[in-house]
């Protein structure tokens, strides 16, 4: 079984290497690392993998091992595990196709939401054909293993000797569990090389163990008082002042003189909308004609960076305005109720807040999070079957979502209250399906089609909104939750985090371009600034129009790597208190190692350390 696991792991590695050959630096050193370190992890994975079989052989009396029926049991065990290994190869192939990565934190998340994930797989791939091929392959492999399995009875040994073998085996597993992790594979500057040197199943369980990362335990630290002293200096802006002298507080009063603008706010966070999909960012495919047209009549932000690679990370940034903390997004974490949020600010101003989503709110804990942070959740359950033109496992078609949103917006406005509606789209997601006849790209063919369909629905929504009496008093904000892909040769390729932001409100917002560096966590304070609101804030974000020139910064991350962009530098913080500084190319995403700067490193640390401290100690509430 160990030989089988290692062999199939090698086959997987070779297949993924061939698939990604153009992105891998094929040096002798890298190839030795890929296959040498890869073999190391394959063997470790195999030792974990055979645990059930070891337990079975250990506990099965020797006299039974010699029985003929025992062969059929062993054939069954091997058939089950061989099918699982082959299924894992196929799964890794498709996961790599989507994320250019071995199984990671995302895969752990997907195992939790089996309904959506299995449904997505069934709608995206020919599952029945794949399973038939895997079953036939399993039968062939088990047939080839028949002579070895049939010898098993003659090799039966006494229980006490089996126990000694088992004891030694378990001792090895304990040593591996406590003294070996998945960091050895990170030997190269090329992310693809490091991923290929890993083992998918081993990475899956490593991600499961590490999905909650304590910043103070795993990352570079400075004394908490020093970190907060620095962050209080960095977070203060001309229109704000701290309300107390508590050294661990960032609570401050934001004062914007003059009358407040009680406008409706419609925030559309678009699934996986990379900036480079839009014509205004240089795309030549004409897949966003409506957004490109809107951009010419909007306030367009050209250097906005998403904080992460998942929807929940984007929702976290847009709602609670905090740098990404390592591990799970706050949206997914326990004790995330009653946080200081955009919902709270709007509620205190007399607004009704709604989070409107075309899927089911339980997915990724979105419903619970928003319900417990001053939003009313309106999801797929609110749409009658007869009103759905199309749906897939992720949610209803975006046009049906916007029809629902219009109804909810008007319901609130007709009640006499202004509305803050946060709409989350779903159509730009594999399997890239949508109603036929809307655009000139057939459904279920490409991401470009899904992008163009979502663009079509946004254009239709805005066009219909223009006929409504509430249109003139509404701020439309269109932003991505994250990019479509985060993979690149660098650990954190900055070009894979650039997202579009349009603020559209004819007669209220003059068309212009904002070219300053900006983080996704700055959007909330910037919107509140455009409304001229005065309020008490616990946000880490800036109102970009009040911020002095030269103080801009942005945050980008995976679940373990925390990136800090300042001017032309990128600081990356990793577990094991690792800190590296790079000069990134903002166009192609590559990054050259740069000499570390203590002041810049401490600045990066202060943002992430204080954000983690604030959430852990319930100071965000």
C-alpha positions as CSV (number, residue, x, y, z in Angstrom):
1,X,0.0,0.0,0.0
2,X,2.9,2.4,0.8
3,X,4.4,1.7,-2.6
4,X,1.1,2.3,-4.3
5,X,0.6,5.6,-2.5
6,X,4.1,6.8,-3.3
7,X,3.8,5.7,-6.9
8,X,0.5,7.5,-7.5
9,X,1.8,10.6,-5.7
10,X,4.7,10.6,-8.2
11,X,2.3,10.3,-11.1
12,X,0.3,13.2,-9.8
13,X,3.4,15.4,-9.4
14,X,4.6,14.6,-12.9
15,X,1.2,15.4,-14.3
16,X,0.9,18.7,-12.5
17,X,4.5,19.6,-13.5
18,X,3.7,19.0,-17.2
19,X,0.5,21.0,-16.8
20,X,2.4,24.0,-15.3
21,X,5.7,23.7,-17.2
22,X,5.5,27.3,-18.6
23,X,5.3,28.8,-15.0
24,X,7.9,26.6,-13.4
25,X,11.6,27.5,-13.3
26,X,13.0,24.2,-14.6
27,X,16.5,24.4,-13.0
28,X,18.4,21.3,-11.8
29,X,18.1,22.6,-8.2
30,X,14.3,23.1,-8.5
31,X,13.8,19.7,-10.1
32,X,15.8,18.0,-7.3
33,X,13.7,19.8,-4.7
34,X,10.4,19.0,-6.5
35,X,11.1,15.3,-6.6
36,X,13.4,14.9,-3.6
37,X,11.4,16.9,-1.1
38,X,8.3,15.6,-2.8
39,X,9.3,12.0,-2.1
40,X,9.9,12.9,1.5
41,X,6.3,14.2,1.8
42,X,4.9,11.3,-0.2
43,X,6.5,8.8,2.2
44,X,5.1,10.7,5.2
45,X,1.7,10.8,3.6
46,X,1.8,7.1,2.9
47,X,2.7,6.3,6.5
48,X,-0.4,8.2,7.6
49,X,-2.5,6.7,4.8
50,X,-1.8,3.1,5.8
51,X,-3.0,3.6,9.5
52,X,-6.4,2.0,8.9
53,X,-4.8,-1.0,7.2
54,X,-2.2,-1.3,10.0
55,X,-4.9,-1.3,12.6
56,X,-6.9,-4.0,10.7
57,X,-3.9,-6.3,10.4
58,X,-2.8,-5.7,14.0
59,X,-6.2,-6.6,15.4
60,X,-7.1,-9.5,13.1
61,X,-6.1,-12.9,14.7
62,X,-3.5,-14.8,12.8
63,X,-5.7,-17.8,12.3
64,X,-8.3,-15.6,10.5
65,X,-5.6,-14.1,8.3
66,X,-5.1,-17.5,6.8
67,X,-8.7,-18.0,5.9
68,X,-9.7,-17.8,2.2
69,X,-12.5,-15.3,2.9
70,X,-9.9,-12.9,4.3
71,X,-8.5,-12.5,0.8
72,X,-11.8,-11.0,-0.3
73,X,-11.8,-8.6,2.6
74,X,-8.3,-7.4,1.7
75,X,-9.3,-7.1,-1.9
76,X,-12.2,-4.9,-0.8
77,X,-9.9,-2.8,1.4
78,X,-7.5,-2.3,-1.4
79,X,-10.2,-1.5,-3.9
80,X,-11.7,1.1,-1.6
81,X,-8.3,2.8,-1.0
82,X,-7.1,2.6,-4.6
83,X,-10.3,4.2,-5.8
84,X,-9.8,7.0,-3.2
85,X,-6.2,7.5,-4.4
86,X,-7.3,7.8,-8.0
87,X,-10.1,10.1,-7.1
88,X,-7.6,12.2,-5.3
89,X,-5.5,12.5,-8.4
90,X,-8.5,13.8,-10.4
91,X,-9.5,16.1,-7.6
92,X,-6.0,17.6,-7.4
93,X,-5.9,18.1,-11.1
94,X,-9.1,20.1,-11.1
95,X,-8.1,22.0,-7.9
96,X,-4.8,22.9,-9.5
97,X,-6.7,24.1,-12.6
98,X,-8.7,26.4,-10.4
99,X,-6.1,27.6,-7.9
100,X,-2.7,26.6,-9.2
101,X,-2.1,25.1,-5.8
102,X,-2.1,21.8,-3.9
103,X,-5.0,21.3,-1.5
104,X,-5.0,24.1,1.0
105,X,-7.2,26.1,3.3
106,X,-9.8,26.6,0.5
107,X,-10.1,22.8,0.2
108,X,-10.7,22.5,3.9
109,X,-13.5,25.1,3.6
110,X,-15.0,23.2,0.6
111,X,-15.2,20.0,2.6
112,X,-17.4,21.8,5.1
113,X,-19.8,22.9,2.4
114,X,-20.3,19.6,0.6
115,X,-23.7,20.4,-0.9
116,X,-22.4,23.5,-2.8
117,X,-19.1,21.9,-3.7
118,X,-20.5,18.6,-4.9
119,X,-23.2,20.4,-6.8
120,X,-20.6,22.7,-8.4
121,X,-18.4,19.7,-9.4
122,X,-21.4,17.9,-10.9
123,X,-22.4,21.0,-12.9
124,X,-18.8,21.7,-14.0
125,X,-17.4,18.3,-15.0
126,X,-18.6,15.0,-16.5
127,X,-18.6,13.3,-13.1
128,X,-20.3,10.0,-14.2
129,X,-17.7,9.4,-17.0
130,X,-14.9,10.2,-14.6
131,X,-16.2,7.8,-11.9
132,X,-16.6,5.0,-14.5
133,X,-13.0,5.4,-15.7
134,X,-11.8,5.4,-12.1
135,X,-13.7,2.3,-11.3
136,X,-12.2,0.5,-14.3
137,X,-8.7,1.7,-13.4
138,X,-9.3,0.5,-9.8
139,X,-10.2,-2.9,-11.0
140,X,-7.1,-3.1,-13.2
141,X,-4.8,-2.1,-10.4
142,X,-6.3,-4.4,-7.8
143,X,-6.0,-7.3,-10.4
144,X,-2.3,-6.5,-10.7
145,X,-2.0,-6.6,-6.9
146,X,-3.7,-9.9,-6.7
147,X,-0.5,-12.1,-6.2
148,X,0.7,-9.8,-3.3
149,X,-2.6,-9.8,-1.6
150,X,-3.0,-13.5,-1.8
151,X,0.4,-14.0,0.0
152,X,-0.9,-12.1,3.0
153,X,-2.2,-15.2,4.7
154,X,1.1,-16.9,4.7
155,X,2.8,-13.9,6.3
156,X,0.6,-13.8,9.4
157,X,2.6,-13.5,12.6
158,X,1.7,-13.7,16.3
159,X,-0.1,-10.9,18.1
160,X,2.8,-9.9,20.4
161,X,5.1,-9.5,17.4
162,X,2.5,-7.6,15.5
163,X,2.1,-5.4,18.6
164,X,5.8,-4.6,18.6
165,X,5.6,-3.6,14.9
166,X,2.5,-1.5,15.7
167,X,4.2,0.2,18.6
168,X,7.2,1.2,16.4
169,X,4.9,2.4,13.7
170,X,2.9,4.6,16.0
171,X,6.1,6.0,17.5
172,X,7.1,7.1,14.0
173,X,3.7,8.7,13.4
174,X,4.0,10.7,16.7
175,X,7.4,11.9,15.8
176,X,6.2,13.0,12.3
177,X,3.1,14.6,13.8
178,X,5.0,16.8,16.3
179,X,8.3,17.5,14.5
180,X,7.5,17.6,10.7
181,X,5.3,20.3,9.1
182,X,4.8,21.4,5.5
183,X,7.3,24.2,5.5
184,X,10.3,22.2,4.2
185,X,8.8,22.3,0.7
186,X,9.0,26.1,0.6
187,X,12.6,26.1,-0.7
188,X,12.2,28.2,-3.9
189,X,11.2,31.7,-4.9
190,X,8.9,30.1,-7.4
191,X,5.5,29.3,-5.9
192,X,4.7,26.6,-8.4
193,X,7.9,24.8,-7.5
194,X,7.1,24.9,-3.8
195,X,3.6,23.6,-4.5
196,X,4.8,20.7,-6.7
197,X,7.2,19.7,-3.9
198,X,4.3,19.1,-1.6
199,X,1.8,16.3,-1.3
200,X,-1.9,17.1,-1.8
201,X,-3.3,14.9,0.9
202,X,-0.6,15.9,3.4
203,X,-1.3,19.6,2.5
204,X,-5.0,19.1,3.1
205,X,-4.5,17.9,6.7
206,X,-1.8,20.5,7.3
207,X,-4.3,23.2,6.2
208,X,-6.9,21.7,8.5
209,X,-4.5,21.9,11.4
210,X,-3.5,25.5,10.6
211,X,-6.7,27.1,9.6
212,X,-6.8,29.1,12.8
213,X,-3.4,30.9,13.2
214,X,-2.6,32.9,16.3
215,X,-0.6,35.9,15.1
216,X,1.2,36.2,18.4
217,X,2.4,32.6,18.3
218,X,3.4,32.3,14.6
219,X,4.3,35.7,13.3
220,X,7.0,38.3,13.9
221,X,6.0,40.5,16.8
222,X,7.1,43.7,18.4
223,X,5.9,44.7,22.0
224,X,2.1,45.3,22.0
225,X,2.5,48.8,23.4
226,X,5.0,49.7,20.7
227,X,2.7,48.2,18.0
228,X,-0.3,50.2,19.2
229,X,1.7,53.4,19.6
230,X,2.7,53.0,16.0
231,X,-0.8,52.2,14.8
232,X,-2.3,55.1,16.6
233,X,0.2,57.4,14.8
234,X,-0.5,55.7,11.4
235,X,-4.3,55.6,11.7
236,X,-4.9,59.2,12.7
237,X,-6.1,61.5,9.9
238,X,-6.8,65.2,9.8
239,X,-10.6,64.8,10.3
240,X,-10.2,62.4,13.3
241,X,-9.1,62.5,16.9
242,X,-8.9,59.8,19.5
243,X,-11.7,59.8,22.1
244,X,-9.5,58.5,25.0
245,X,-5.9,57.8,26.0
246,X,-6.2,54.0,26.2
247,X,-3.0,52.8,24.5
248,X,-4.8,49.7,23.1
249,X,-7.7,51.6,21.5
250,X,-8.1,52.9,18.0
251,X,-11.5,54.4,18.7
252,X,-11.7,57.9,17.3
253,X,-14.2,60.6,16.4
254,X,-14.5,61.3,12.7
255,X,-15.7,64.9,12.1
256,X,-16.8,66.1,8.7
257,X,-18.2,69.7,9.0
258,X,-21.3,70.6,7.1
259,X,-24.6,68.9,6.4
260,X,-24.7,65.1,6.1
261,X,-26.0,63.6,2.8
262,X,-28.7,61.0,3.7
263,X,-28.3,59.2,0.4
264,X,-29.2,55.6,-0.3
265,X,-26.1,53.5,-0.7
266,X,-26.2,50.4,-3.0
267,X,-22.9,48.5,-2.6
268,X,-22.5,45.7,-5.2
269,X,-19.6,43.3,-4.5
270,X,-19.0,41.3,-7.6
271,X,-17.7,37.8,-7.4
272,X,-14.2,37.3,-8.8
273,X,-14.0,40.5,-10.8
274,X,-10.4,41.1,-11.6
275,X,-9.5,44.6,-12.8
276,X,-8.0,43.2,-15.9
277,X,-11.4,42.0,-17.1
278,X,-12.4,45.6,-17.7
279,X,-11.7,47.6,-20.8
280,X,-10.8,50.6,-18.8
281,X,-7.9,48.6,-17.3
282,X,-6.7,47.5,-20.7
283,X,-8.8,44.4,-21.6
284,X,-9.5,44.1,-25.3
285,X,-12.2,41.3,-25.2
286,X,-15.2,43.7,-24.7
287,X,-16.6,41.5,-21.9
288,X,-17.6,44.4,-19.7
289,X,-19.2,47.0,-22.0
290,X,-21.7,48.2,-19.3
291,X,-19.1,48.6,-16.6
292,X,-16.7,50.4,-19.0
293,X,-19.6,52.8,-19.9
294,X,-20.4,53.4,-16.3
295,X,-16.7,54.0,-15.5
296,X,-16.7,57.0,-17.8
297,X,-19.5,58.5,-15.8
298,X,-18.2,57.4,-12.4
299,X,-15.5,58.1,-9.8
300,X,-13.1,55.3,-10.9
301,X,-10.4,54.0,-8.6
302,X,-7.4,52.5,-10.4
303,X,-5.2,51.2,-7.6
304,X,-7.5,49.4,-5.2
305,X,-6.2,46.1,-3.9
306,X,-8.3,43.2,-2.5
307,X,-7.2,42.0,1.0
308,X,-7.5,38.3,0.1
309,X,-8.5,35.5,-2.3
310,X,-11.9,34.5,-0.9
311,X,-15.4,36.1,-0.9
312,X,-15.5,36.1,2.9
313,X,-12.2,38.0,3.1
314,X,-13.7,40.6,0.8
315,X,-16.9,40.8,2.8
316,X,-14.8,41.2,6.0
317,X,-12.9,44.1,4.5
318,X,-16.0,45.9,3.2
319,X,-18.0,45.5,6.4
320,X,-15.6,45.8,9.3
321,X,-12.7,47.5,7.7
322,X,-9.8,45.5,9.2
323,X,-6.6,44.1,7.7
324,X,-6.8,40.4,7.1
325,X,-5.9,38.3,10.1
326,X,-4.1,35.0,9.5
327,X,-6.2,31.8,9.1
328,X,-10.0,32.1,8.8
329,X,-11.7,35.3,7.8
330,X,-13.6,37.0,10.7
331,X,-16.8,36.2,8.8
332,X,-16.1,32.5,9.5
333,X,-14.8,32.8,13.1
334,X,-16.7,32.3,16.4
335,X,-17.4,35.3,18.6
336,X,-17.8,37.6,15.6
337,X,-21.1,39.1,16.8
338,X,-21.6,42.8,17.5
339,X,-18.5,44.1,15.7
340,X,-18.1,47.7,14.8
341,X,-19.2,47.6,11.2
342,X,-20.6,49.7,8.3
343,X,-24.0,48.3,9.4
344,X,-23.6,49.9,12.8
345,X,-22.7,53.3,11.4
346,X,-25.7,53.3,9.0
347,X,-28.0,52.0,11.6
348,X,-27.0,54.9,14.0
349,X,-27.8,57.3,11.1
350,X,-31.3,55.9,10.8
351,X,-30.7,53.6,7.8
352,X,-32.1,50.1,7.2
353,X,-29.2,47.8,6.3
354,X,-29.6,44.7,4.0
355,X,-27.2,42.0,2.9
356,X,-28.8,40.6,-0.3
357,X,-27.3,37.4,-1.6
358,X,-28.4,35.1,-4.4
359,X,-27.3,31.9,-2.6
360,X,-28.1,30.5,0.8
361,X,-26.9,32.6,3.7
362,X,-25.6,29.7,5.6
363,X,-22.7,29.2,3.1
364,X,-19.4,30.5,4.6
365,X,-21.4,31.7,7.7
366,X,-22.3,34.8,5.8
367,X,-25.9,34.9,7.0
368,X,-25.0,34.5,10.7
369,X,-22.2,37.1,10.4
370,X,-24.4,39.8,8.8
371,X,-27.4,39.1,11.0
372,X,-25.3,39.6,14.1
373,X,-23.7,42.8,12.9
374,X,-26.6,45.1,12.2
375,X,-27.7,43.8,8.8
376,X,-30.9,42.1,7.7
377,X,-30.1,39.1,5.5
378,X,-32.1,38.6,2.4
379,X,-31.0,35.5,0.5
380,X,-32.2,32.8,-2.0
381,X,-35.0,31.8,0.3
382,X,-36.8,35.0,-0.4
383,X,-37.2,34.3,-4.1
384,X,-40.2,32.3,-5.3
385,X,-39.4,29.4,-7.7
386,X,-41.5,31.0,-10.4
387,X,-39.3,34.1,-10.3
388,X,-36.1,32.2,-10.9
389,X,-34.9,32.3,-14.6
390,X,-31.9,30.2,-13.9
391,X,-30.0,28.8,-10.9
392,X,-27.0,26.6,-10.1
393,X,-25.5,25.3,-6.9
394,X,-24.1,28.7,-5.9
395,X,-27.3,30.7,-6.3
396,X,-29.8,32.2,-8.6
397,X,-28.8,34.1,-11.8
398,X,-27.6,37.6,-11.1
399,X,-30.5,39.1,-12.9
400,X,-32.9,37.5,-10.4
401,X,-30.7,38.7,-7.6
402,X,-31.0,42.3,-8.8
403,X,-34.7,42.0,-9.2
404,X,-34.9,40.9,-5.6
405,X,-32.6,43.8,-4.6
406,X,-34.8,46.3,-6.3
407,X,-37.8,45.1,-4.4
408,X,-36.0,45.2,-1.1
409,X,-34.5,48.7,-1.8
410,X,-38.0,50.0,-2.6
411,X,-39.6,48.3,0.4
412,X,-37.2,50.2,2.7
413,X,-37.5,53.5,0.9
414,X,-41.3,53.3,0.9
415,X,-41.2,52.8,4.6
416,X,-39.6,56.3,5.0
417,X,-36.0,55.2,5.7
418,X,-32.9,55.4,3.6
419,X,-31.3,52.1,2.7
420,X,-27.8,50.7,2.8
421,X,-28.0,47.6,0.5
422,X,-24.9,45.3,0.2
423,X,-25.6,43.0,-2.8
424,X,-23.3,40.0,-3.4
425,X,-23.3,38.4,-6.9
426,X,-22.6,34.8,-7.6
427,X,-22.7,34.2,-11.4
428,X,-19.0,34.7,-12.1
429,X,-18.1,31.4,-10.5
430,X,-17.5,27.9,-11.9
431,X,-19.5,26.3,-13.6
432,X,-20.0,29.7,-15.3
433,X,-23.6,29.0,-16.2
434,X,-26.3,31.5,-16.8
435,X,-29.6,32.0,-18.8
436,X,-29.1,31.6,-22.6
437,X,-29.9,34.5,-24.9
438,X,-28.6,37.3,-22.7
439,X,-25.1,37.7,-24.2
440,X,-23.2,36.5,-27.2
441,X,-21.2,33.9,-25.3
442,X,-23.0,30.6,-24.6
443,X,-23.5,29.5,-21.0
444,X,-21.0,27.0,-19.5
445,X,-18.2,27.8,-21.8
446,X,-15.8,30.2,-20.1
447,X,-15.2,32.6,-17.3
448,X,-15.3,35.4,-19.8
449,X,-18.9,34.5,-20.5
450,X,-19.7,34.6,-16.8
451,X,-18.0,38.0,-16.5
452,X,-20.0,39.3,-19.5
453,X,-23.2,38.0,-18.1
454,X,-22.7,39.6,-14.7
455,X,-21.8,42.9,-16.5
456,X,-25.0,42.6,-18.5
457,X,-27.1,42.2,-15.3
458,X,-25.4,45.1,-13.6
459,X,-26.1,47.3,-16.7
460,X,-29.7,46.1,-16.7
461,X,-30.1,46.9,-13.0
462,X,-28.6,50.4,-13.3
463,X,-30.8,51.1,-16.4
464,X,-33.9,50.1,-14.5
465,X,-32.8,52.1,-11.5
466,X,-32.6,55.2,-13.6
467,X,-36.4,55.1,-14.0
468,X,-37.0,55.0,-10.2
469,X,-37.7,58.2,-8.2
470,X,-35.0,57.1,-5.7
471,X,-32.2,57.0,-8.3
472,X,-31.1,60.7,-8.0
473,X,-30.5,60.2,-4.2
474,X,-28.6,57.0,-4.5
475,X,-24.9,56.2,-4.4
476,X,-24.0,53.1,-6.4
477,X,-20.7,51.5,-5.5
478,X,-19.4,48.6,-7.6
479,X,-16.4,46.7,-6.4
480,X,-15.0,43.1,-6.6
481,X,-14.7,40.8,-3.6
482,X,-11.4,39.4,-4.9
483,X,-9.7,38.5,-8.2
484,X,-10.5,35.5,-10.3
485,X,-7.1,34.0,-9.7
486,X,-4.4,34.6,-7.2
487,X,-1.7,32.3,-8.6
488,X,1.6,33.6,-9.9
489,X,5.3,33.0,-9.8
490,X,5.6,35.1,-6.7
491,X,4.2,34.2,-3.3
492,X,1.8,37.2,-3.3
493,X,1.7,38.4,-7.0
494,X,0.4,42.0,-6.5
495,X,-1.2,42.1,-10.0
496,X,-3.6,39.3,-8.9
497,X,-5.1,41.5,-6.2
498,X,-5.9,44.6,-8.2
499,X,-9.7,45.1,-8.3
500,X,-12.0,47.7,-9.9
501,X,-14.0,50.2,-7.9
502,X,-16.6,52.5,-9.4
503,X,-18.8,55.0,-7.5
504,X,-21.6,56.2,-9.6
505,X,-24.2,58.9,-8.8
506,X,-25.0,61.4,-11.5
507,X,-25.5,64.9,-10.2
508,X,-23.8,63.9,-6.9
509,X,-20.4,62.4,-7.8
510,X,-18.4,64.0,-10.6
511,X,-16.7,61.6,-13.0
512,X,-13.0,61.4,-12.2
513,X,-10.1,59.0,-11.7
514,X,-8.5,58.3,-8.3
515,X,-5.0,56.9,-8.9
516,X,-3.8,56.7,-5.4
517,X,-2.9,53.4,-3.8
518,X,-5.8,52.1,-1.7
519,X,-6.9,49.1,0.3
520,X,-10.2,47.4,0.2
521,X,-10.6,48.2,3.9
522,X,-10.5,51.9,2.9
523,X,-13.8,51.7,0.9
524,X,-16.1,51.9,3.9
525,X,-14.6,55.1,5.4
526,X,-14.3,56.7,1.9
527,X,-18.1,56.1,1.3
528,X,-18.9,57.6,4.7
529,X,-16.7,60.5,3.9
530,X,-18.5,61.1,0.6
531,X,-21.7,61.2,2.6
532,X,-20.1,63.8,4.9
533,X,-20.9,61.6,7.9
534,X,-19.5,62.4,11.4
535,X,-19.3,59.2,13.5
536,X,-17.2,57.3,16.0
537,X,-14.9,54.8,14.3
538,X,-13.0,51.6,15.0
539,X,-12.1,51.0,11.4
540,X,-8.5,50.5,10.4
541,X,-9.3,52.0,7.0
542,X,-8.8,55.6,5.7
543,X,-11.1,58.0,3.9
544,X,-8.8,58.3,0.9
545,X,-9.9,61.9,0.2
546,X,-8.9,63.0,3.7
547,X,-5.6,61.1,3.8
548,X,-2.4,63.2,3.3
549,X,-0.4,62.3,0.2
550,X,2.3,59.7,0.8
551,X,0.6,57.8,3.6
552,X,-1.2,55.2,1.3
553,X,-0.7,51.5,1.9
554,X,-2.5,48.3,1.0
555,X,-2.9,44.8,2.4
556,X,-2.9,41.5,0.4
557,X,-2.9,38.0,1.8
558,X,-3.5,34.3,1.6
559,X,-4.6,32.4,4.7
560,X,-0.9,32.3,5.9
561,X,1.0,34.9,4.0
562,X,0.3,38.5,5.0
563,X,1.4,41.2,2.5
564,X,1.9,44.9,3.1
565,X,2.3,47.3,0.2
566,X,4.0,50.6,0.8
567,X,5.1,52.8,-2.1
568,X,7.3,50.4,-4.2
569,X,7.9,47.8,-1.6
570,X,6.1,44.6,-0.5
571,X,6.7,43.1,2.9
572,X,5.5,39.5,3.4
573,X,4.9,38.1,6.9
574,X,4.7,34.3,7.3
575,X,4.5,31.8,10.1
576,X,7.7,30.9,11.9
577,X,8.2,34.7,12.3
578,X,9.5,34.9,8.7
579,X,9.7,38.4,7.1
580,X,10.8,39.1,3.5
581,X,10.8,42.3,1.6
582,X,10.4,42.6,-2.2
583,X,10.3,45.1,-5.0
584,X,7.2,43.9,-6.8
585,X,6.4,44.5,-10.5
586,X,2.8,45.8,-10.3
587,X,2.1,44.8,-13.9
588,X,3.3,41.2,-14.2
589,X,3.3,40.3,-10.4
590,X,6.9,39.2,-10.2
591,X,8.9,40.3,-7.2
592,X,12.6,40.8,-6.6
593,X,14.1,40.2,-3.1
594,X,15.0,43.5,-1.5
595,X,17.0,44.5,1.5
596,X,14.8,44.5,4.6
597,X,14.1,47.8,6.3
598,X,13.4,47.7,10.0
599,X,11.1,50.7,10.0
600,X,9.0,49.3,7.1
601,X,8.9,45.9,8.7
602,X,7.7,47.2,12.0
603,X,5.1,49.3,10.2
604,X,3.8,46.1,8.5
605,X,3.9,44.2,11.7
606,X,2.0,46.9,13.6
607,X,-1.0,46.8,11.3
608,X,-1.4,43.0,11.4
609,X,-0.4,42.5,15.0
610,X,-2.9,45.2,16.3
611,X,-5.7,43.9,14.1
612,X,-5.2,40.4,15.5
613,X,-5.0,41.7,19.0
614,X,-8.1,43.7,18.7
615,X,-10.2,40.8,17.5
616,X,-8.8,38.3,20.0
617,X,-9.4,40.7,22.9
618,X,-12.9,41.7,21.7
619,X,-11.9,45.3,21.1
620,X,-13.6,45.4,17.6
621,X,-17.0,45.2,19.3
